[in-house]
Amino acid sequence: MTKETQYNEDNIRSLDWKEHIRMRPGMYIGKLGDGSSADDGIYILVKEVLDNCIDEFVMGAGKTIEISIQGDKVIVRDYGRGIPLGKVVDVVSKMNTGGKYDSRAFKKSVGLNGVGTKAVNALSNYFRVESTRDGKSASAEFERGELTNQEHLDETSRRRGTKVSFIPDESIFKNYKFRSEYVERLIKNYVYLNPGLTIVFNGEKYFSENGLKDLLSESIAEGDRLYPIIHLKGDDIEVAMTHSRTQYSEEYHSFVNGQNTTQGGTHQAAFRESIVRTIREFYNKNYDASDIRKSIVSAISIKVMEPVFESQTKTKLGSTDMGGDLPTVRTYINDFLKRSLDNFLHKNTEVADALQRKILQAERERKDLSGIRKLAKERAKKANLHNKKLRDCRIHLTDSKKERNLETTLFITEGDSASGSITKSRDVNTQAVFSLKGKPLNSYGLTKKIVYENEEFNLLQAALNIEESIEDLRYNNIVIATDADVDGMHIRLLLITFFLQFFPELIKEGHLYILETPLFRVRNKKETIYCYSEQERQDAMAKLGAKPEITRFKGLGEISPDEFKYFIGEDIRLAPVMLDKALMIEELLSFYMGKNTPDRQKFIIENLKVELDRVDEL
């Protein structure tokens, strides 16, 4: 008979606000991460502080925000109205305290839950807030949410506004590092959505005059636009769109009250639906929805009264109503597009003709592919039953909402030895392995047909589940895990070419990474240190002293499964593959992967760097 577990008053525990945030940080900031992904927690902390500054700007207070990130310290300064001096401590340390509950002050605010800066405070080992207004100031300092110091000045010459400084707690965010590219992307989205706002980041100014049109100008190079960007604005809505000449997939940037809803929501679904309806009615043709939306690159921003998001990090809108006397989100967006986009196409016949040609081309390509796609799906179905290439995990990104914050990863490896080591040491719940056989095909210049004809590409596409849409992606992270030798680098390049050619949004949305593995193991009888660079090796040698044993890893297959678990577990190091600016992908691939040998040869010679191992020390 099973012994009954006691359950009494001693089992009930009340956590104070900071304990709860620190014990369950994922509830407040999503995943933790080390800064290698754009949605890692350290960027959510920056965003939570910035959201308050943006709300001040929206209310007409303060046109400039200054941000400084040096090492692990973040400083954010606005020139808004400043937190009321008597409430400086409460606003950053008492739950359900804030100005945004007063809808008169903040009608269409980003955050309404009063949690944001409290989470930053609780998850920082140093946090300082300072408010200045009416020639006076007040400041408070905290350590992991505990108040350590308070000051009041009855007279100051400082400009009004709020200044927040913090250092994320390394015991929660392990081995983290801020990547300026992700902070810049966050900042650019803020200025696109708030024309007239200037944000200064580490001395560089960011400003936008044309809103979402500027966002799309950066997202898609001019030479890749099928027609000039269509830019439409209403009272609580702004839309920008064009179609790509070369991209196969749909690309959406969606926002609610200035919040980047990376997982879409009711507004993005309504936008996709309304584009199809409006274009069908304009041409009076019942075109297939996928043909209309194929290659679209677009952005939508709406403002909603008291929005309801599906998570604390506000990445997906759940609201169905605009608020107040306005209709539903779906009706509002549909009416706006039906009126504004229809008018635009009537006035701009060249754009309308180019768009129709693109739709007809997509229709032809879809019909041409239908036969081979059917064969490929049947082949993939049979292969999946005995697929030796994919060793899948149990949890996927497309599973229940409860699992969305879990890091699900697909490692793409070369050869049996490397895939064997990773397979034996991986977390079977969240880490899958796809094993390549030799070098993949150079897909530059090939059509989508090759994805179905080439068994390896077809199985990779099936493993990722991205044939129809990136929204069906089964893994947060796609990690290329190849040796750091010439062959391994070549395989990386061929895989990146495949993704750029057919699924560039995976790179644009930050899903593709390179696995960093240690170059050296330095150890003595007491301690083992894995080193990822020559500098780390020297530091490890200095730390361990007395001639430690040094091993140089030449390939992934040399690393035993027992050791590999350290490199793909909590301390995994990933280098994100990024497209920093609106590069013309066609030109990029043409130069590096096309038949321009003399130009490329000259580039290699001029940029070649030779690194010699210091063999004498090994």
C-alpha positions in Angstrom: 0.0 0.0 0.0 1.4 3.4 -1.0 2.1 5.7 1.9 0.1 8.9 1.8 2.1 12.1 1.5 1.4 14.6 4.2 -0.2 17.9 3.0 -0.7 20.6 5.6 0.0 24.3 6.4 3.8 23.6 6.2 3.5 22.7 2.5 2.0 26.1 1.6 4.5 28.7 0.7 4.0 32.3 -0.4 6.7 33.7 -2.6 7.2 37.5 -2.7 7.3 39.2 -6.1 11.0 38.9 -6.7 11.3 35.3 -5.6 8.5 34.3 -7.9 10.2 36.0 -10.9 13.6 34.5 -10.1 12.2 31.0 -9.6 10.0 31.1 -12.8 11.8 33.6 -15.1 10.4 31.9 -18.2 6.9 33.1 -17.3 8.0 36.7 -17.5 10.7 36.9 -20.1 10.4 33.7 -22.2 13.5 31.7 -22.6 16.8 32.6 -20.9 19.6 32.0 -23.4 23.1 33.4 -23.7 22.4 36.2 -26.2 23.0 34.2 -29.4 19.3 34.4 -30.3 17.2 37.6 -30.8 14.5 36.4 -28.4 16.8 35.5 -25.5 15.9 37.0 -22.1 18.7 39.6 -21.9 17.1 41.4 -24.9 13.6 41.1 -23.4 15.0 42.9 -20.3 16.3 45.8 -22.6 12.9 45.8 -24.4 10.9 46.0 -21.1 12.8 49.1 -20.1 12.6 50.6 -23.6 8.8 50.0 -23.8 8.3 52.5 -20.9 10.4 55.1 -22.8 8.4 54.6 -26.0 5.1 55.0 -24.1 6.5 58.4 -22.9 7.2 59.4 -26.5 3.7 58.3 -27.6 2.3 60.5 -24.9 4.2 63.5 -26.4 7.0 63.6 -23.7 10.6 63.3 -24.9 11.7 62.8 -28.5 15.1 61.2 -27.8 16.1 58.0 -26.0 19.7 57.1 -25.2 21.0 53.6 -24.8 24.4 52.4 -23.8 25.6 48.8 -23.6 29.2 48.4 -22.6 30.0 44.8 -21.7 27.3 43.5 -19.4 25.9 46.9 -18.3 22.9 48.5 -19.9 21.9 52.1 -19.4 18.6 53.5 -20.8 17.8 57.2 -20.5 14.6 59.0 -21.7 13.6 62.6 -21.5 9.9 62.0 -20.7 8.0 63.2 -17.7 9.9 61.1 -15.2 8.4 58.7 -12.7 6.5 60.5 -9.9 9.3 60.9 -7.3 7.4 59.4 -4.4 6.7 56.2 -6.4 10.2 55.5 -7.8 10.7 52.4 -5.6 7.1 51.1 -5.9 7.1 51.3 -9.8 10.1 49.0 -10.1 9.4 46.7 -7.1 5.7 46.3 -6.4 3.6 44.1 -8.7 0.5 45.7 -10.3 1.9 49.2 -9.8 2.3 51.5 -12.7 0.8 54.4 -14.6 -0.6 52.3 -17.4 -3.6 51.2 -15.4 -4.9 54.7 -15.8 -6.3 54.4 -19.4 -6.5 58.2 -19.6 -2.7 58.4 -19.5 -1.9 55.4 -21.6 -4.7 54.5 -24.0 -2.8 52.3 -26.5 0.2 51.3 -24.4 2.7 48.5 -25.1 2.5 47.0 -21.6 -0.5 46.9 -19.3 0.5 44.3 -16.7 2.8 46.3 -14.5 5.4 43.5 -14.6 8.1 44.7 -17.0 10.6 46.7 -15.0 9.9 44.5 -11.9 11.2 41.5 -13.9 14.3 43.5 -15.0 14.9 44.4 -11.4 14.5 40.9 -10.0 16.7 39.3 -12.7 19.6 41.8 -12.4 22.4 41.6 -9.9 22.5 45.4 -10.1 19.6 47.7 -10.9 19.3 51.5 -10.5 16.5 53.8 -11.4 16.6 57.5 -11.3 13.8 60.0 -12.0 14.0 63.7 -12.5 11.1 66.1 -12.7 10.3 69.7 -11.5 14.0 70.3 -10.7 14.1 67.5 -8.2 15.2 63.9 -8.5 14.9 60.5 -6.7 16.9 57.3 -7.2 16.9 53.8 -5.9 19.4 50.9 -6.2 18.6 47.2 -6.0 20.4 43.9 -5.9 18.4 41.0 -7.3 15.2 42.9 -6.4 16.4 43.8 -2.9 16.5 47.6 -2.2 20.1 48.6 -1.2 20.1 52.4 -1.4 17.8 55.4 -1.9 18.5 59.0 -2.5 16.5 62.2 -2.9 17.6 65.6 -4.2 15.5 68.6 -3.7 17.4 70.6 -6.3 19.1 69.4 -9.5 20.0 70.8 -12.9 19.5 67.5 -14.7 16.9 67.4 -17.5 13.6 65.7 -16.7 13.2 62.0 -17.5 14.0 58.5 -16.3 17.4 56.7 -16.3 17.6 52.9 -15.7 20.8 51.0 -15.4 21.1 47.3 -14.9 23.4 44.3 -15.2 21.7 40.9 -15.9 22.3 38.3 -13.2 24.8 35.8 -14.6 23.6 33.1 -12.2 20.3 33.1 -14.3 21.7 34.1 -17.8 24.7 31.8 -18.1 27.7 33.0 -20.1 25.6 35.7 -21.8 26.9 38.3 -24.3 24.9 41.2 -25.8 25.1 41.1 -29.6 24.7 44.6 -31.1 23.0 43.3 -34.2 20.0 42.2 -32.2 19.8 45.4 -30.1 20.0 47.4 -33.4 17.1 45.4 -34.9 15.0 46.1 -31.8 15.9 49.8 -32.0 15.1 50.0 -35.7 11.7 48.5 -35.1 11.0 51.2 -32.5 11.9 54.1 -34.8 10.0 52.6 -37.8 6.9 52.5 -35.7 7.4 56.0 -34.2 8.4 58.5 -36.8 9.9 61.6 -35.1 11.6 59.5 -32.4 15.4 59.4 -32.2 17.2 56.6 -30.5 20.9 56.9 -29.8 22.7 53.6 -29.3 26.3 53.7 -28.2 26.7 57.0 -30.0 24.9 56.1 -33.2 21.6 57.7 -34.1 18.6 55.9 -35.4 15.6 57.8 -37.0 12.9 57.0 -39.5 10.8 59.4 -41.6 8.7 56.9 -43.5 7.8 54.3 -40.9 7.1 50.8 -42.2 8.2 51.8 -45.7 11.7 52.2 -44.2 11.5 48.8 -42.5 10.7 47.1 -45.8 13.4 49.1 -47.6 15.9 47.6 -45.2 14.4 44.1 -45.3 14.4 43.7 -49.1 17.0 45.2 -51.5 15.7 47.6 -54.2 16.8 45.3 -57.0 14.8 42.4 -55.6 11.5 44.3 -55.4 9.0 43.4 -58.1 7.4 46.8 -57.7 8.0 49.9 -55.5 6.8 49.4 -51.9 3.1 50.1 -51.4 2.7 52.2 -48.2 -0.8 52.7 -46.7 -1.7 54.5 -43.5 -4.9 54.9 -41.5 -5.9 56.1 -38.1 -4.8 52.9 -36.2 -3.2 51.0 -39.0 -0.1 51.1 -41.2 0.8 48.7 -44.0 3.7 48.3 -46.3 4.1 45.5 -48.9 5.9 44.4 -52.1 6.7 41.1 -53.7 10.2 39.6 -54.1 11.6 38.7 -57.5 13.7 35.8 -56.1 12.3 34.8 -52.6 9.9 31.8 -52.6 8.3 32.2 -49.2 6.0 34.7 -47.5 7.6 37.2 -45.1 5.6 39.2 -42.5 6.7 41.8 -39.9 3.7 42.5 -37.6 3.3 44.9 -34.7 0.6 45.8 -32.1 0.9 49.0 -30.2 4.6 49.1 -31.1 5.2 45.5 -30.0 6.9 43.2 -32.5 4.5 40.2 -32.6 7.1 37.7 -33.9 4.5 34.8 -33.7 1.8 36.8 -35.4 -1.7 36.5 -34.1 -5.2 37.6 -35.0 -4.0 40.8 -36.8 -1.5 38.9 -39.0 -4.0 36.2 -39.9 -6.5 38.8 -40.8 -3.9 40.7 -42.9 -3.0 37.5 -44.9 -6.7 36.8 -45.5 -7.6 40.3 -46.5 -4.8 40.6 -49.0 -6.1 37.6 -50.8 -9.8 38.8 -50.7 -8.9 42.3 -51.9 -6.7 41.1 -54.8 -9.2 38.5 -56.0 -11.9 41.2 -56.0 -9.7 43.7 -57.8 -8.8 41.3 -60.7 -12.2 39.6 -60.5 -10.3 36.2 -60.5 -10.5 33.4 -58.0 -6.7 33.1 -57.8 -5.3 30.5 -55.3 -4.3 32.1 -52.0 -0.8 30.6 -52.1 -0.2 32.1 -55.6 -1.2 35.6 -54.4 0.9 35.5 -51.3 3.9 33.7 -52.7 7.1 35.9 -52.4 5.2 38.7 -50.5 7.4 40.8 -48.2 5.2 42.9 -45.9 4.6 44.7 -42.6 1.5 45.6 -40.7 1.1 47.7 -37.5 -2.1 48.3 -35.6 -3.1 50.0 -32.4 -5.6 48.2 -30.2 -7.2 49.3 -26.9 -6.1 47.0 -24.1 -4.6 44.3 -26.2 -4.6 40.7 -25.0 -1.4 38.8 -25.8 -1.0 35.0 -25.6 2.2 35.3 -23.4 3.9 37.7 -21.0 6.5 38.4 -23.7 3.7 39.7 -26.0 4.9 37.9 -29.2 1.4 36.8 -30.4 -1.9 38.9 -30.3 -4.9 37.1 -29.0 -7.4 40.0 -29.1 -10.2 39.8 -31.6 -11.5 43.4 -31.0 -9.9 46.8 -31.7 -11.5 48.2 -28.5 -13.9 51.1 -27.9 -16.5 51.5 -30.6 -14.3 50.0 -33.3 -15.2 46.7 -35.1 -13.3 43.4 -34.8 -9.6 43.3 -35.8 -10.5 41.1 -38.8 -13.2 43.5 -40.0 -11.1 46.6 -39.4 -8.1 45.3 -41.4 -10.3 43.9 -44.2 -12.2 47.2 -44.6 -9.0 49.2 -44.6 -7.3 47.0 -47.2 -10.4 46.7 -49.4 -10.6 50.5 -49.5 -6.9 51.6 -49.5 -5.2 48.7 -51.5 -7.9 48.6 -54.0 -7.6 52.4 -54.6 -3.9 52.1 -54.9 -4.0 49.4 -57.5 -6.6 51.3 -59.5 -4.3 54.4 -59.5 -1.1 52.5 -60.2 -1.7 50.2 -63.2 2.0 49.4 -63.6 2.1 47.9 -60.1 -1.2 46.1 -60.7 0.1 44.6 -63.9 3.4 43.5 -62.3 1.5 41.9 -59.4 -0.8 40.0 -61.7 2.1 38.7 -63.8 3.7 37.5 -60.5 0.5 35.7 -59.5 0.3 33.9 -62.9 3.9 32.9 -62.7 3.4 31.5 -59.2 0.4 29.6 -60.5 2.4 28.0 -63.4 5.2 27.1 -61.1 2.8 25.5 -58.6 1.2 23.4 -61.3 4.6 22.4 -62.8 5.7 21.2 -59.3 2.5 19.4 -58.4 3.5 16.1 -60.0 7.0 16.0 -58.6 5.8 17.2 -55.2 3.3 14.4 -55.0 6.0 11.8 -55.8 8.5 13.4 -53.3 5.8 13.4 -50.5 5.2 9.7 -51.1 8.9 9.0 -51.1 9.4 11.1 -47.9 6.4 9.3 -46.3 8.0 5.9 -46.9 11.5 7.2 -45.9 10.2 8.6 -42.6 9.2 5.1 -41.5 12.8 4.0 -41.8 14.6 7.3 -42.0 18.2 6.8 -40.9 19.0 10.5 -41.6 16.7 11.9 -38.9 17.0 11.0 -35.3 14.1 13.0 -34.0 13.3 14.4 -30.6 10.0 14.1 -28.6 9.0 17.8 -28.3 8.7 20.2 -31.3 8.1 23.9 -31.8 4.7 23.1 -33.2 3.5 21.3 -30.1 1.2 22.8 -27.5 1.6 26.5 -26.4 2.9 25.2 -23.1 6.1 24.0 -24.8 6.7 27.2 -27.0 9.5 28.4 -24.7 11.4 25.2 -24.9 14.6 25.3 -27.0 14.0 22.6 -29.7 17.1 22.0 -31.9 18.0 20.2 -35.1 21.7 19.5 -35.5 22.8 19.0 -39.1 25.9 16.9 -39.0 28.4 15.4 -41.5 29.2 11.7 -41.5 28.4 8.9 -39.1 31.1 9.5 -36.4 30.0 13.1 -35.6 26.3 12.3 -35.8 26.9 9.3 -33.6 28.6 11.4 -30.9 25.8 14.0 -30.9 23.1 11.4 -31.0 24.5 9.5 -27.9 24.9 12.7 -25.9 21.9 14.8 -26.9 18.7 15.5 -24.9 16.2 13.2 -26.6 13.3 15.4 -25.6 14.4 18.6 -27.4 17.4 17.8 -29.6 17.2 16.0 -33.0 20.0 15.0 -35.4 20.0 15.0 -39.2 22.9 13.3 -40.7 24.3 14.3 -44.1 26.0 11.8 -46.4 29.0 13.6 -47.9 28.7 17.1 -49.3 25.3 18.4 -50.3 24.6 19.8 -53.8 25.4 23.4 -54.6 21.9 24.7 -55.1 22.7 28.2 -56.3 20.8 29.0 -59.5 18.6 25.9 -59.2 14.8 26.1 -59.0 12.6 24.8 -56.2 12.2 21.6 -58.2 15.6 20.5 -56.9 14.3 20.5 -53.3 11.9 17.7 -54.3 14.2 15.8 -56.7 17.3 15.7 -54.4 16.5 13.2 -51.7 18.7 14.8 -49.1 17.2 18.3 -49.5 13.7 16.8 -49.6 14.2 14.9 -46.4 15.7 18.0 -44.7 12.7 20.1 -45.8 10.4 17.4 -44.5 12.3 17.2 -41.2 11.9 20.9 -40.7 8.3 20.9 -42.0 8.7 24.2 -43.8 7.4 23.3 -47.3 4.1 25.2 -46.8 5.1 27.9 -44.3 7.8 28.8 -41.8 5.0 28.9 -39.2 5.1 25.1 -39.3 8.8 25.0 -38.4 9.4 22.1 -35.9 12.6 23.4 -34.3 13.6 26.9 -32.9 17.3 26.3 -33.7 18.7 24.8 -36.9 22.4 24.2 -36.0 25.0 23.3 -38.6 27.5 21.0 -36.8 30.5 20.4 -39.0 34.2 20.1 -38.5 36.2 23.4 -38.5 38.3 22.2 -41.4 38.2 23.0 -45.1 35.6 20.3 -45.9 33.5 21.2 -42.9 33.6 24.9 -43.9 32.5 23.9 -47.5 29.6 21.9 -46.2 28.5 24.9 -44.0 28.6 27.1 -47.1 26.6 24.7 -49.2 23.9 24.4 -46.5 23.8 28.2 -46.0 23.4 28.5 -49.8 20.5 26.1 -49.7 18.7 28.1 -47.0 19.4 31.5 -48.6 18.2 30.2 -52.0 14.9 28.6 -50.8 14.2 29.6 -47.2 15.9 33.0 -46.5 13.3 33.8 -43.8 14.8 31.1 -41.6 18.0 33.2 -41.5 16.2 36.6 -41.4 14.2 35.4 -38.4 17.3 34.1 -36.6 16.8 30.3 -36.7 20.1 29.2 -38.3 23.3 28.8 -36.3 26.8 27.3 -36.4 27.8 25.0 -33.5 31.0 26.2 -31.9 33.0 23.3 -30.6 36.2 23.5 -28.5 39.6 23.5 -30.2 41.5 22.4 -27.1 41.0 20.5 -23.9 43.4 21.6 -21.1 43.4 19.6 -17.9 45.3 18.5 -14.9 44.3 15.9 -12.3 41.8 18.3 -10.6 40.2 20.3 -13.4 39.3 20.2 -17.1 38.8 23.3 -19.2 37.5 23.3 -22.8 38.9 26.2 -24.9 37.3 27.7 -28.0 40.2 29.9 -29.0 43.9 30.3 -28.7 43.4 33.0 -26.1 41.2 30.7 -24.0 43.8 28.0 -24.2 46.5 30.4 -22.9 44.2 31.5 -20.1 43.5 27.9 -19.2 47.2 27.1 -19.1 47.9 30.0 -16.9 45.1 29.0 -14.5 46.1 25.4 -14.2 49.9 25.9 -14.3 52.6 23.2 -14.0 52.4 21.9 -17.6 48.8 20.7 -17.9 47.8 18.1 -20.5 46.7 19.7 -23.8 44.6 17.9 -26.5 43.9 19.5 -29.9 40.5 18.4 -31.3 40.7 18.1 -35.1 37.1 16.9 -35.8 33.8 16.3 -34.1 34.2 12.6 -34.4 37.2 12.8 -32.1 35.1 14.1 -29.2 33.6 11.3 -27.1 29.9 11.3 -26.4 30.7 11.7 -22.7 32.4 15.0 -23.5 30.0 16.1 -26.2 27.2 16.5 -23.7 29.0 19.5 -22.2 29.1 21.3 -25.6 25.5 20.8 -26.6 23.9 21.2 -23.1 23.5 24.2 -20.9 26.8 25.7 -22.0 26.2 25.3 -25.7 27.9 28.0 -27.8 26.1 29.0 -31.0 27.1 31.5 -33.6 24.1 32.9 -35.3 24.1 33.2 -39.1 22.9 36.7 -39.9 21.9 38.9 -42.8 22.9 42.3 -41.3 21.5 44.6 -44.0 19.3 44.5 -47.1 21.8 42.4 -49.1 20.7 41.4 -52.5 20.8 37.6 -51.9 21.0 36.9 -55.6 24.2 38.9 -55.9 25.7 37.5 -52.6 25.2 33.9 -53.8 26.3 34.7 -57.4 29.7 36.0 -56.1 30.4 33.2 -53.6 28.7 30.2 -55.2 28.4 31.1 -58.9 30.9 30.7 -61.8 33.0 33.9 -61.3 36.3 32.2 -60.5 38.7 35.1 -61.3 36.7 37.6 -59.2 36.4 35.2 -56.3 40.0 34.1 -56.6 41.2 37.7 -56.3 38.9 38.2 -53.3 40.3 35.1 -51.5 43.9 36.2 -52.2 43.3 39.7 -50.9 41.5 38.5 -47.7 43.3 35.3 -46.9 44.3 35.0 -43.2 46.6 32.2 -42.2 46.5 31.1 -38.6 49.4 28.9 -37.4 49.0 26.6 -34.4 51.7 27.2 -31.8 52.9 23.7 -32.0 55.9 24.4 -29.7 53.6 24.8 -26.8 51.6 21.7 -27.3 
